[in-house]
Amino acid sequence: MTTSQRVKARASGKFEIIDISGGERNRLLNLDEDHYCDVKAIEIAPAKLTRTLSAFANASGGDIYLGIAEQEFFGTKDRTWTG
């Protein structure tokens, strides 16, 4: 079972929180963002997260991973696990 299969929004609007292994963490830190995958820092403003959720809901869906901070330094993105 993949992480995206285990972490799904429930009909009640709540999310399941799961523990992941170091290998899964490393895979998430190296994900390529696109129309179906997005990473967000745990400190994301609720309004911004709402816009992202709405965009995914109005499109073909996808996976949003919270707890991955991202900084750009001279054109290179550096991600940190904060989840």
N, C-alpha and C positions, 0 to 999 in steps of 0.2 A: 504494500500500500504506500503510495507516495504522500509526501507532506501536503500537497494541495488537496488530495483526497481526504486527509485527516482533518484539515483545518477548513471547515466550510461554515458559511453563515447559516444559521438556523432560521427557520421561519419566524421565530420570536425576535429576531434581530440580535441574538447573542452569538458570540463566537466561542469555539472550543479552543482552549489553550493546551498545548501539548509540549512535552519535553522532547528535545531532539538531540541527536548525537553530534559529536564534533565534526564528523564527515558531512552530515546533513547541513550543519552550520556553514561549513566551507563552501558547499555547493550553492547555498543561498547567497553567500557573499559574492559569488562569481556569476550570478544570473545576468543574462542580457535583458535589459528592459525593452519592451516593445508594446504593441497595442494590447497584448494579452497578459503582460507581466509588469508589475510595478513594485518598487520598494519604497518604504517611507520610514522616517525616523519615528521613534516612540513619542517624541515631543510634538508631533504634527498637530496643528490647530484643528479643532473639530470641524470648522467650516471647510477647510481645505480637504480633509478626509472625506467629508460629505460630497464634495464636488467630484473627487476621484471615484467614490463608490457609485455615484449617479452616472458618471461617464461609462463605467464598466457595465452597469446595469442596462444602459441604453444602447450598448454596442453588443458585441458577441460574448461578453463576460470575460473572465480571466482570473488571474491570481494577484492578490495584493498582500505583500509581506510587510508587517509592521515590526519595527525594532532593528532596522538596518539604517544607520546614519551614513550619509554620503557627503563627502567634501571633495571639491576639485582643486587641485594644486598644479599649476602650470600645465593645464590640459589633461591631467591624469586624475581619474576618479579614484578616491580611496574610500573604502567602505569599512564600517566598524559595526560589529554585532553589539546591540544594546538591549536585545530582547531577552 
